Amino acid sequence: MRILLDENLPKQLKNDFSPEHDVKTVRDMGWQGKKNGELLGLFAADGFDFFVTIDKNLRYQQNLYRYDVKILLLTAKDNRKETLRAFVEKIQHTIRGDGKLQQVTEVS
């Protein structure tokens, strides 16, 4: 599974995922500063399976149906690495149940 971490997440978080996941950050891809619409287009074109973010407004700012994208929205109180590390196992568990995912799935 290919996972893209939004630039609002700590880049070190990718190291907490199991090796079976190919995890990249927006920065790794050279896409920092891209508007959400352009970023989602690049995500889909590059063959990522999941986009992980804490941007709660993303689903309201973009017409997500234009993109073949599955977004995992973390319902974290902040974007500190210590806070988000607890979400990595939940993300991996959610991904394993891929058939049940909606276009935007909240992970809490």
TAKA-V476704 format. One record per pair of residues at least 24 apart in sequence whose C-alpha atoms are under 10 Angstrom apart, sorted by the first residue. I is the first residue (numbers start at 1). J is the second residue. D is the distance in whole Angstrom. If there is no record, write none. Layout:
i j d
I J D
I J D
This chain:
i j d
1 47 10
1 48 8
1 49 6
1 50 8
1 92 10
1 95 8
1 96 10
2 46 10
2 47 8
2 48 5
2 49 5
2 50 7
2 51 9
3 43 9
3 47 10
3 48 6
3 49 6
3 50 5
3 51 6
3 52 7
3 70 10
3 71 10
3 72 10
3 95 10
4 28 9
4 29 9
4 43 8
4 48 7
4 49 8
4 50 6
4 51 5
4 52 6
4 53 9
4 71 10
5 50 9
5 51 6
5 52 5
5 53 6
5 54 10
5 72 10
6 31 10
6 32 9
6 36 10
6 39 9
6 51 7
6 52 6
6 53 5
6 54 8
6 55 9
7 31 9
7 32 7
7 33 8
7 34 10
7 52 10
7 53 8
7 54 10
8 32 10
8 52 10
8 53 7
8 54 7
8 55 8
8 79 7
8 80 10
9 52 8
9 53 7
9 54 8
9 55 10
9 78 10
9 79 6
9 80 8
9 81 8
9 84 8
10 79 7
10 80 7
10 81 6
10 82 10
10 84 9
10 85 10
11 81 9
12 81 8
12 85 10
13 80 10
13 81 7
13 82 9
13 84 8
13 85 7
13 87 10
13 88 8
14 85 10
14 88 9
15 85 10
15 88 10
16 85 7
16 86 10
16 87 10
16 88 7
16 89 9
17 85 9
17 88 6
17 89 8
17 91 9
17 92 8
18 88 9
18 89 9
18 92 8
21 92 9
22 48 9
22 49 10
23 48 9
23 50 10
23 51 10
24 48 9
24 51 10
25 51 10
25 52 9
26 51 10
36 61 8
36 62 7
37 61 9
37 62 6
37 63 8
37 64 9
37 66 9
37 67 9
40 64 8
40 66 9
40 67 7
40 68 9
40 69 7
40 71 10
41 66 9
41 67 7
41 68 9
41 69 9
42 67 10
43 67 9
43 68 9
43 69 8
44 68 6
44 69 6
44 70 10
49 95 9
49 98 10
50 91 10
50 95 8
50 98 10
50 103 10
50 104 10
51 104 9
52 91 9
52 104 10
52 105 10
52 106 10
52 107 10
53 79 10
53 106 10
54 78 8
54 79 7
54 84 10
54 106 9
54 107 10
56 106 9
58 104 10
59 103 9
59 104 7
64 103 8
64 104 9
65 103 8
67 103 10
68 103 9
69 102 10
69 103 7
69 104 9
70 95 10
70 98 9
70 101 8
70 102 7
70 103 5
70 104 6
70 105 8
71 101 9
71 102 8
71 103 6
71 104 5
71 105 6
71 106 8
71 107 10
72 101 9
72 102 9
72 103 8
72 104 6
72 105 5
72 106 6
72 107 6
72 108 10
73 104 7
73 105 6
73 106 5
73 107 6
73 108 8
74 105 9
74 106 6
74 107 5
74 108 6
75 106 7
75 107 6
75 108 5
76 107 9
76 108 7
